[in-house]
Amino acid sequence: MRALYLDGDQSPEATARRLGIGSTRMRRLLDTAGIAVRGSGTNSAAGRRARVALNDLAAAERVGAQDITAWLKARRAAGAKLAELAASTGRSGPWVTARLRR
């Protein structure tokens, strides 16, 4: 439980699913073990990585590409402006710039 929740940086609900128990029981077990439950909305590294991956996937699907970074670099090399790339992907200019720097 400790490895999944704390070290694995998972939510109590995700940890409970992995262990095959209910979320209420999971919270009781965490309390019994003296492990503080992170508040909802607490940002974690795993959560940030998951959101980045989902945003990249959504942008790739929007333009019909497999890899959004490769697509952006190819379009930029072909002369596309940053604003055009941002509009095509439905993302911001800083988002596009970050992917072009990868």
NORNORVEN-V78897 format. One line per field, one symbol per residue. ss: DSSP state (~ for helix, > for strand, _ for the rest). phi: phi as a letter, one per 30 degrees, with the letter a starting at -180 (. if undefined). burial: + if it has 16 or more other ideal C-beta (glycine too) atoms within 10 Angstrom, else -. A space follows every 10 residues. Layout:
ss->???
phi->???
burial->???
This chain:
ss->_~~~~~~___ _~~~~~~~~_ __~~~~~~~~ ~~________ ____~~~~~~ ~~~~~~~~~~ ~~~____~~~ ~~~~~~~___ _~~~~~~~~_ __~~~~~~~~ __
phi->.dddddddhc dedddddddi bddddedddd dddicddddd iddbdddddd dddddddddd ddcicdbddd ddddddddjd dedddddddi cdedddeddd dd
burial->+--++----+ ++-+++---- -----+--++ ---------- ---------- ----++--++ ----+--++- ++--++---- ----++-++- +---++--+- --
